[in-house]
């Protein structure tokens, strides 16, 4: 819900997104909670948001969901939404 970034299910954050700029380099990313051990979040204030929680696909769907389950559909949706073609390389450089 605005003004909070990310993907939310009720008061639970399912996916965090972020951008970092520094030294003339911009990096960005996301963290999608698939089967994350959510008990770790009981010890912190996630994303600095008091009164808000964290959730996962596994919790919301009531079944175990791994990264392998969501990777291909996620990438397909990313290409569709951003009207782009992803190119994969074995060379990380």
JOBEL-V195122 format. One record per backbone hydrogen bond with DSSP energy under -0.5 kcal/mol. CO is the residue of the C=O (numbers start at 1). NH is the residue of the N-H. If there is no record, write none. Layout:
co->CO nh->NH
co->CO nh->NH
This chain:
co->1 nh->4
co->7 nh->14
co->7 nh->15
co->9 nh->12
co->11 nh->13
co->11 nh->53
co->12 nh->9
co->12 nh->14
co->13 nh->55
co->14 nh->33
co->15 nh->7
co->16 nh->31
co->18 nh->29
co->20 nh->27
co->22 nh->25
co->25 nh->22
co->27 nh->20
co->29 nh->18
co->31 nh->16
co->31 nh->33
co->32 nh->34
co->33 nh->57
co->34 nh->58
co->36 nh->38
co->37 nh->40
co->38 nh->41
co->39 nh->42
co->40 nh->43
co->41 nh->44
co->44 nh->46
co->45 nh->48
co->46 nh->49
co->48 nh->50
co->49 nh->52
co->53 nh->13
co->56 nh->60
co->57 nh->61
co->58 nh->62
co->58 nh->63
co->66 nh->69
co->66 nh->70
co->67 nh->70
co->67 nh->71
co->70 nh->74
co->71 nh->75
co->72 nh->76
co->73 nh->77
co->74 nh->78
co->75 nh->79
co->76 nh->80
co->77 nh->81
co->78 nh->82
co->79 nh->84
co->80 nh->83
co->90 nh->92
